[in-house]
Amino acid sequence: MARLHEARWERLRATPFLAPACRCCGLGLEEAVADLGLAPLSGAPVPPGTAMAFHPLRLMVCSDCRLVQVPDPAPAAAPPPAPPWREEGFAAAMIAALRLDSWTPVAEVGAGAMLPAFARRGVPVLQEEAAGFDIHRARRLRAEGLEPALLLVPDALAAAPSLHGLAAGLREFLAPGGVLALEVPSLLAMMQGRRIDLLRHGRLSWFTLATAEMVLAQHGLVVFDARRTGREGGGLRLLARHAEDRGKPLTPAIEALRQEEAAAGLGTAEAYRVLTARLLEAKCALLDFLVGAQRAGRRVAAAGVPAATTLLTWCGAGPELLAFTVDEDPARHGLVLAGTTIPIRPPAALAAERPDFVLSLDAAGREALARRLPGLRPWGGRFVVPLPTIDIV
């Protein structure tokens, strides 16, 4: 009888009714990309001995629409802090293209990081919190006479528990003839760079052009221009319009990006099996390096404080493998990295301790490391860049 019950449970567990639903198309998620175990809810450094809250972090892909997503978001996790937005040229170009002036407002759904560049040029700005933004909030704003000609959404789509709730609100809020400018994390860039360090609580979806178009199209929004950006490991900047707005034809960049994603096989199941293998390879390579250095009697320190410690926690790396990390911010000195007990020290600690290797934790390349830490060479220390593969220079 026990075997019968077990067999019934195995069949029941495999049914799509019990699987988490895809945020884009609603199909049950059954294809796992990576199970990263327990990860801290916050990536911010903490004082030694602080009790940390953890939650499972896993990545899945929808077998129908191919949206890569975190299916079971941590209830207490806040969206990660938005990286700085420094592209003044984008603001100037959008002001010129849309002929924005003191009577044509610009709004941002998010932290407001993009608005200062417009305010400095005399354009009125409005910031709306992303949490809870939906069609009802958009209608209330429009009833107050607010209709932005340019609506900026730098990070909210990736952090939205309800993609369709947010997309419906964006369509409703955008003024007729206006432009919606979104920035979303690029799945292709993450795959190419094996960027385990970018996977964290609070970031729920990773997009291709196709998946972003699919979400927006269901709410009468059409992506007419796209480009890849280098922001936070690689993203997509998408410009969208209302479907009935015929004055903004698709640019050649749309077809170019479609071809690039097709060449990478992002519409096939095989691409996601390859991603699973590559993320595991990156983890094993870093762990092999750290363990090998310890066995050889070599000391490894680190440079930088990452926005999330997923790479280290997935590897199970603590101060026994990574003695400490250095950071220029005095407010962080004496703290430890979230999810580990790796201490944060001032940069002078490198000269005092003279480690054999310095591992980059903030995705800085070899040139950036050399500029930031010029004093490493006198004792024969070497820089280590962990992703996409171990690079020792």
C-alpha positions in Angstrom: 0.0 0.0 0.0 2.9 2.4 0.8 4.2 1.8 -2.7 0.8 2.7 -4.2 0.6 5.9 -2.3 4.2 6.8 -3.3 3.4 6.1 -7.0 0.3 8.2 -6.8 2.2 11.1 -5.2 4.9 10.9 -7.9 2.3 11.3 -10.6 0.5 14.1 -8.7 3.7 16.0 -8.0 4.5 16.1 -11.8 1.2 17.7 -12.7 1.3 21.3 -13.8 -1.4 22.2 -11.3 1.1 22.0 -8.5 3.9 23.6 -10.4 4.5 27.4 -9.9 3.0 29.4 -12.7 5.1 31.3 -15.2 4.8 35.1 -14.7 4.5 35.7 -18.4 2.2 32.9 -19.9 0.9 31.1 -16.8 2.1 27.7 -17.7 3.4 25.5 -14.9 7.2 25.7 -14.5 9.0 22.4 -14.6 12.4 23.1 -16.1 15.1 24.1 -13.5 18.1 26.2 -14.6 20.0 26.4 -11.3 19.3 25.6 -7.6 21.5 28.0 -5.7 20.5 26.7 -2.2 19.8 29.1 0.6 20.8 32.7 -0.1 20.7 35.7 2.3 17.6 37.9 1.8 19.8 41.0 1.8 23.2 41.4 0.2 24.2 44.4 2.4 27.2 43.9 4.7 26.4 43.2 8.4 28.2 43.4 11.7 29.9 40.1 12.8 27.5 37.8 14.6 24.4 39.2 13.1 21.6 36.7 12.6 20.8 36.5 8.9 17.6 35.6 7.2 17.9 33.1 4.3 15.5 31.8 1.6 15.9 29.2 -1.2 17.0 30.7 -4.5 16.4 28.8 -7.7 16.1 29.7 -11.3 13.6 28.1 -13.7 12.7 28.6 -17.3 9.2 28.4 -18.8 9.1 25.6 -21.4 6.6 27.7 -23.5 7.5 31.4 -23.5 11.1 30.9 -22.2 11.0 33.5 -19.5 13.8 32.8 -17.0 12.5 33.5 -13.5 12.7 33.0 -9.8 9.4 31.1 -9.1 9.3 31.4 -5.3 10.3 34.9 -4.3 11.3 35.6 -0.7 8.4 37.4 0.9 10.6 39.8 2.9 13.2 40.5 0.1 13.4 44.0 -1.1 14.5 44.8 -4.7 18.3 45.1 -4.9 19.6 48.7 -4.8 19.6 50.3 -8.2 23.1 50.9 -9.7 24.0 54.5 -10.6 22.5 55.9 -13.8 25.0 58.1 -15.5 23.9 58.3 -19.1 23.3 62.0 -19.5 23.3 61.5 -23.3 20.2 59.4 -23.2 18.3 62.2 -21.4 19.4 64.8 -23.9 18.5 62.5 -26.9 15.0 61.8 -25.5 14.4 65.5 -24.8 15.3 66.3 -28.4 13.4 63.4 -30.0 10.2 64.0 -28.0 10.5 67.8 -27.9 10.2 67.8 -24.1 9.9 71.1 -22.4 8.5 72.6 -19.2 5.0 71.5 -20.2 5.8 67.8 -21.0 6.4 65.8 -17.8 8.7 62.8 -17.4 7.8 60.2 -14.8 9.7 57.2 -13.4 8.3 54.1 -11.9 11.1 53.2 -9.5 13.7 54.8 -7.3 14.0 58.0 -9.3 17.6 57.5 -10.4 16.9 58.6 -14.0 15.0 61.8 -13.2 17.8 64.2 -12.2 19.3 64.3 -15.7 15.9 65.5 -17.0 15.2 67.9 -14.1 18.6 69.6 -14.8 17.4 70.4 -18.3 14.2 72.1 -17.1 11.8 69.2 -17.7 9.2 68.5 -14.9 9.6 65.1 -13.3 7.5 62.8 -11.2 8.6 59.7 -9.3 6.3 56.8 -8.5 7.1 53.9 -6.3 7.2 50.6 -8.2 5.7 48.5 -5.3 2.0 48.3 -5.8 2.0 50.3 -9.1 -0.9 49.0 -11.2 -3.7 50.1 -13.5 -5.7 51.4 -10.6 -2.8 53.7 -9.4 -2.3 54.8 -13.0 -5.9 55.8 -13.4 -5.8 57.8 -10.2 -2.7 59.7 -11.5 -4.4 60.4 -14.8 -7.5 61.6 -13.0 -5.2 64.2 -11.4 -4.1 65.4 -14.9 -0.7 63.5 -15.0 0.2 62.0 -18.3 3.9 61.6 -18.9 5.2 62.0 -22.4 8.1 59.8 -21.3 7.7 57.0 -18.8 10.9 55.6 -17.4 11.1 52.1 -15.8 14.8 51.3 -15.1 14.4 48.3 -12.8 10.8 47.7 -11.8 9.9 45.1 -14.5 12.6 42.6 -13.3 11.5 43.0 -9.7 7.7 42.8 -10.3 5.9 39.8 -8.8 3.1 40.5 -11.3 4.5 41.4 -14.7 1.0 41.9 -16.1 -0.2 44.0 -13.3 2.8 46.4 -13.8 2.5 46.4 -17.6 -1.2 47.2 -17.5 -0.4 50.2 -15.2 2.3 51.4 -17.5 0.1 51.4 -20.6 -2.6 53.3 -18.7 -0.3 55.9 -17.3 1.7 56.7 -20.6 0.3 59.7 -22.5 -1.0 59.1 -26.0 2.0 59.4 -28.4 4.4 59.0 -25.5 7.4 56.6 -25.1 7.9 54.0 -22.5 11.7 53.4 -21.7 12.4 50.2 -19.8 15.7 48.7 -18.7 15.7 45.0 -17.9 18.4 42.5 -17.1 19.6 40.7 -20.3 19.4 36.9 -20.1 21.9 36.7 -23.0 24.5 38.8 -21.2 24.0 36.7 -18.0 24.5 33.5 -20.0 27.5 34.7 -21.9 29.2 36.0 -18.7 28.1 33.1 -16.5 27.1 35.8 -14.0 26.1 33.9 -10.9 26.9 37.0 -8.9 23.9 38.8 -10.4 21.4 36.2 -9.3 19.8 37.3 -6.0 16.6 37.7 -4.2 14.5 40.7 -5.4 15.4 40.2 -9.0 12.6 37.9 -10.3 12.8 37.8 -14.1 15.5 37.8 -16.8 14.5 38.9 -20.2 15.2 38.4 -23.9 13.7 40.8 -26.4 11.1 38.1 -27.2 9.9 37.6 -23.6 9.8 41.4 -23.0 7.8 41.9 -26.2 5.4 39.1 -25.2 4.6 40.6 -21.8 4.1 44.1 -23.2 2.2 43.1 -26.3 -0.5 41.5 -24.1 -1.2 45.1 -22.8 -1.1 46.9 -26.1 2.5 48.0 -26.0 5.0 47.6 -28.8 8.7 47.6 -28.5 10.1 49.7 -31.4 13.7 50.2 -30.4 16.2 48.2 -28.4 19.9 48.2 -27.5 22.2 46.3 -25.2 23.7 48.2 -22.3 26.6 47.6 -19.9 24.6 48.5 -16.9 25.1 46.0 -14.0 26.5 43.2 -16.0 24.5 43.7 -19.1 21.0 44.8 -19.8 18.5 45.7 -22.4 17.1 49.2 -22.9 13.7 49.0 -24.7 11.6 51.8 -26.1 7.9 51.0 -26.4 4.8 52.8 -27.6 1.1 52.2 -27.6 0.1 49.7 -30.3 -2.2 52.3 -32.0 0.7 54.8 -32.2 1.8 54.4 -35.9 4.4 57.2 -35.8 7.2 55.2 -34.4 8.2 52.3 -36.7 10.5 49.5 -35.6 14.1 50.3 -35.9 16.7 48.0 -37.5 18.1 47.4 -34.0 15.0 45.2 -33.2 15.8 42.7 -36.0 19.5 42.7 -35.2 18.8 41.8 -31.6 16.3 39.1 -32.7 18.9 37.5 -34.9 21.5 37.7 -32.1 19.2 35.9 -29.7 18.2 33.4 -32.3 21.8 32.6 -33.0 22.3 31.9 -29.3 19.4 29.4 -29.5 17.4 31.2 -26.8 14.1 29.8 -28.3 15.2 26.2 -27.7 15.4 24.0 -24.6 19.1 23.1 -25.3 20.3 26.7 -24.6 19.0 26.5 -21.0 20.6 23.1 -20.5 23.8 24.6 -21.6 23.3 27.5 -19.2 22.7 25.1 -16.3 26.0 23.4 -17.1 27.9 26.7 -17.5 26.8 28.1 -14.2 27.8 24.8 -12.5 31.2 25.0 -14.3 31.8 28.5 -13.0 31.0 27.5 -9.5 33.3 24.5 -9.6 36.1 26.5 -11.2 36.1 29.0 -8.4 35.8 26.4 -5.7 38.7 24.4 -7.3 40.8 27.5 -7.3 40.1 28.4 -3.6 40.6 24.9 -2.4 43.7 24.4 -4.5 45.2 27.6 -3.2 44.6 26.5 0.4 46.2 23.1 -0.1 49.2 24.7 -1.7 49.6 27.0 1.3 48.7 30.1 -0.7 46.6 32.9 0.8 43.6 34.4 -1.1 42.0 37.8 -0.3 39.4 39.7 -2.2 38.6 43.2 -3.5 35.1 44.7 -3.5 31.8 44.3 -1.8 29.3 42.7 -4.2 25.7 43.7 -4.3 24.9 40.0 -3.6 27.0 37.2 -2.2 25.4 34.4 -4.2 28.6 33.3 -5.8 30.3 32.8 -2.5 27.3 31.3 -0.7 26.7 28.8 -3.5 30.4 27.8 -3.3 30.2 27.7 0.6 33.3 30.0 0.7 34.1 31.5 4.1 37.2 33.1 5.6 38.9 29.7 5.7 39.2 30.0 1.9 38.9 33.7 1.4 40.7 35.5 4.3 39.1 39.0 3.9 38.0 41.5 1.3 38.9 45.2 1.0 36.7 48.2 0.3 37.3 51.9 0.2 34.2 52.8 2.1 35.1 53.3 5.8 31.5 52.7 6.8 32.0 49.1 5.8 35.2 48.4 7.6 34.7 45.9 10.4 31.6 44.4 8.8 31.3 41.0 7.1 29.8 40.0 3.8 26.2 38.8 4.0 25.8 35.1 4.3 29.5 34.6 5.1 31.8 35.6 7.9 34.3 37.1 5.5 35.5 40.4 7.1 35.7 43.7 5.2 38.9 45.7 5.7 40.5 48.8 4.3 42.7 48.6 1.2 45.8 49.0 3.3 45.2 45.5 4.6 46.5 44.1 1.3 50.0 45.6 1.8 50.0 44.5 5.4 48.9 40.9 4.7 50.5 40.4 1.3 48.1 37.7 0.0 49.2 35.6 -3.0 46.0 36.2 -4.9 43.3 39.0 -4.8 39.9 37.9 -6.1 37.6 40.4 -7.7 34.1 40.3 -6.1 32.5 43.1 -8.0 33.1 41.9 -11.6 35.9 44.4 -12.2 38.1 43.3 -15.1 41.9 43.0 -14.9 42.5 46.6 -16.0 40.2 48.0 -13.4 41.7 45.9 -10.7 45.2 47.0 -11.7 44.2 50.7 -11.5 42.4 50.3 -8.1 45.1 48.2 -6.5 48.5 49.2 -8.0 50.4 48.1 -4.9 49.8 44.4 -5.4 52.8 43.7 -7.7 55.8 44.3 -5.4 55.3 41.1 -3.4 54.3 39.0 -6.4 50.6 39.0 -5.8 48.3 38.2 -8.7 44.8 39.3 -9.6 42.0 36.8 -10.1 38.8 37.5 -12.1 36.3 34.7 -11.4 33.8 35.0 -14.2 33.0 33.9 -16.8 36.0 31.6 -16.2 39.0 31.9 -13.7 41.4 34.4 -15.1 44.7 34.8 -13.2 46.9 37.7 -14.2 
